Structure formats: structure tokens, C-alpha cells
Amino acid sequence: MRNLVLPLCLMLGACVPGTSGELPSRAATQVDSAMPPMKSFPAPRPVPPRRSNRDIARDFIELSMELESGRPLKTFTRFEEPVTVRVTGAPPPSLVPDLNRLLLRLRREARIDITHVGAGAGPANITIQAVPRAEIRRHLPQAACFVVPNITSLSEYDRARRSRKTSWSRLTRRETLAIFVPSDAAPQEVRDCLHEELAQALGPLNDLYRLPDSVFNDDNVHTVLTGFDMLVLRAYYAPELRNGMNRREVEARLPGILSRLNPAGNNRPSRAVTDTPRAWIRAIQTALGPGTAALQRRSAATTALRIARTVGWTDHRRAFSHYALGRLIQSADPKAAQAHFAAADSYYRQTPGTELHRAHAASQLAARAIARGKGDVALMLLQPHLAVAERHENAALLATLMMLRAEALELTGRSAEARAVRLDSLGWARYGYGADWAVRAKMREVSALNPLKDRTDG
């Protein structure tokens, strides 16, 4: 389940986990001829996992044999190939092209036999139903999208939601599933839902905060399937595994599977990691999830940071704790917030595979530099991260970084270059933020940082 979360950019909060133990999940576009066309990303460039196969095997087991609640699964389940996917409801124009692009990646990288079939082709293994966001929130108030076994529509889910039919823990094999995505969200949000929910429909049902390089992480920093994720899915459909295996049987076969699929991981050193305490997870959920008062959010974020310090983390989870607290106090105490963003960047820098995380931290640091009139500092902070956002296909982040860069260029007297960068950002913003009013709102938000501009203008 992908959950509704505080915005990622510019008030740049991070994404949060779900609270539903058995439903994996992830939290209106208008055409305006005055806006440049929506941009799209070139061919995917996923980075192969850089970790030991021993560590990947441990991650695989926890992802595959546990639910998000921590509840263990008795048996391993997957589809028997081939897998068919159909789209119903009221899909926005971007959904089917993004879905086909994702299915191509799954075939090429994960080697899963999966195809998109037309609505008139009859039942499919996986039905993706596009429904209004309000309908999703009516069923799961914290969810932006979610996946359920053994049903094909939201109306069917209405009738069966409290029955054994929709229980992941009682599943013995996967044959029919439904994914519910918003029909009225920005293209990037719909795409992000497709990536996470389809990955969980096919494979692991759990999320792990300790993973820095995966969509199977409730911080939701990664929004498209990574090289690690594709390796996990390819291993999930390895011939050595089958429906009905228990945890010990899967564990016994994993070393051979990973050695064959990822030989580079055989010689990488294993890294010790600590478990993520449920108290920290609850604090992060409270801090960044919907429906909580501001004072409670800040208190929860402070608690999460205190737990991270007590546990002794120096990895991306410590960084995320600082980032979340900085996000929540930046309006009331900008100076303290910047100290937390700087601390987040420092801890991210120590953790391999966190380039995208650092791009989010850089956007916060650069925004503060612009507000203080330090355009040269902002340019230095932003420059390394533009290519990172593009490589990870995060159009919302890329557009925001470019808008920030435009303001920094203006501060340094490079107005013509600033106009070109700002115009270039709009095509990405239309994909990342969707509706033209949302794009314009983001432009005003970023522009208001610039002390050379009249803050009452626009």
C-alpha cells in the first residue's frame, strides 16, 4: 500500500508507511496550450545492487515471508506464469503508456512473462482499476493506492473486505488480484502506484526501512523499481522456488539462486544491520502520515530521532529521522531545520546508494540559501543532483531542483539563463505535479523564496 503523505517537494516532506497490516499499498490534469508539453524520461538506467548476496538473501526473506505489520507468512506465494494484466475504470492518459513501459522492464530485467491484455480479452490475473482518489480514501483513508488478492473490482472488495477471501496471510497461490490507483492524480503519482503495487502484486508484500535502494521501503524515496527490486523479483520467479514453500525451504535455495543471478554479489562483504524498532516506525508514521495535528507530528518526529540516536544508527534511517524533523519545524524554526537537513545529508553521505536521498536534502538546503540571497551557494548545492533526479525518473523532484536553480541564477545576475531553466522545468512539472494550477502553485512557492522579488506578487 502506498500511503498519502506530506508533499515531497518543496515543503519536501518524505513519504510514509502504511498502517494496514495485510494490504500492501503506496498514499485532475488539465491541458493548457500556454504550458510546454509534458516531458517523459528516456530509457531506464537502473543501477545494479551493490550489496553482498548474503545481505540480499536476508532482505529477500524478510520482504517475502512477512507482512508490513511484522506478521509472518507461513507459505511463499507467487503467480504461475504467464501473468496477464488489464486496465479498467477511468484511466488517465498517462496510465497505459507508463504501464506498458513498466511491463517491458519486468520482462527484460526480472524475466517475468507478463503482458497487458485489452479490456475485451476477458479476465486477467491482475486488474488495475483507476478510480477517483476519494473512492480509495473512503476504503483506506491513509492510502493513495493499494492491492488486494482474489478480487477484480472495488465493488467486489466492498463486499469481501472483511472476509478470508482478501487475507494475504491465508493465500496459498496467486491467481487473481486487483490494484486500485487514482484516476485524478498527477501522472507521476499514478506511475509510482503502478510500480509499487504491481511489484507487490507479483512479489514481496513487506517493506523494510533499512533498504536504501528499493521501492520496498516506506520512506518512499524511490518511486520506480530499482536494480535491487528487479533482482528480487527475478529471484522470486526463479525455477528453484514454488508456491507453498515455507521460510526455511526458501532460505535454503536462495544462495544458489542469487549466486546465479547476481555473481557480483558473491564477493561483496556482508554488512551488519540492526532491525528497525516498531516504536520508530510508529513515530515516523505519526509524524508524516495524514490526520495528525502539527504539534503531535513534531513530537513524533522528535521521538523518532531520539530512538535513532539511542539505537546508534549512522545510516539512512538516522538521516531520515533528521530530515523528517527538519521538514516539520522549518516554518517555525528555519535555522534548526537547516541543521537537521545538513545532518541528514551528512548521514546519507555515509550510506552507499543514497544519491537520491541526498538530492531531496539538497533541495531543502538550497531553498534556504536562496531565501538568504546566496545564489552561488544554492547553485553549488543543486548542481550534482539534477542528473540524479533524472536518472531516478523523479519528475517532481527534478522540476523543483530546476526551479530552485532558476532562482539561484537570477540571484547571481544570470537572468536569461534563469528564464531558460525555468521554462525547461515546466515540462517535468506537468508530469510530476499534474494539473496546471499545481504547476503554477509550485512555481510561486519557489519564486517566493527569492528575496529580490516582491513576495506579494502573483
PyMOL commands that set and color helices and strands:
alter all, ss='L'
color gray80, all
select helices_A, chain A and resi 53-64+95-109+119-121+133-139+154-160+164-166+168-170+187-202+227-236+247-261+263-266+278-288+294-311+316-329+334-350+355-371+375-391+395-411+415-433+436-447
alter helices_A, ss='H'
color red, helices_A
select strands_A, chain A and resi 83-89+114-116+126-131+146-149+177-182
alter strands_A, ss='S'
color yellow, strands_A
deselect
rebuild
show_as cartoon
